[in-house]
């Protein structure tokens, strides 16, 4: 993930910083809607493309606000479920 985040920074960081965190976040949320739309339509090709866009925008947002996403994910989930500590999660289904 660290390498993909670096790639997004190489491609877009200057533009993302100029746009700002708030607008970058809004773009990311828009992409989440496009993922949902592709899923609900059963469009596998579009779903794959939109999922890639969503991750790219999340990584761009993290670059703008200074989050190393790989580090954050591993800190939270690296030892298992953050609630029960198990791998796989043993929490009761919600």
Steps between C-alpha positions, in 0.01 A plus 500: 500500500788734579622478139156572357465800734840627380384452140188710564723769654728498195205536266262726692642651822562848363148512354344346813668752731378786281145356511520456878398227740128582508451487122719191471285331764184594309644348180582182693144478631368551148710205386347288779160575350626392157622171650155443652330585170718257302440227759124548500496492120703178498760660273819313585731696269374832631515373859868408462580840350301695760656301787843598368388864481368487858829367633694760300289783645532358854877488462501853355298624797741328739794664320344844541428456872827318580377148573716200408208268430699178516635597841153600623337177380771281650489691829126441525458154343848345499435288809148398397157642566539823700201401716558133580865464395431181304590388149242432370272736688287326765274798577127428485353599161324836491 
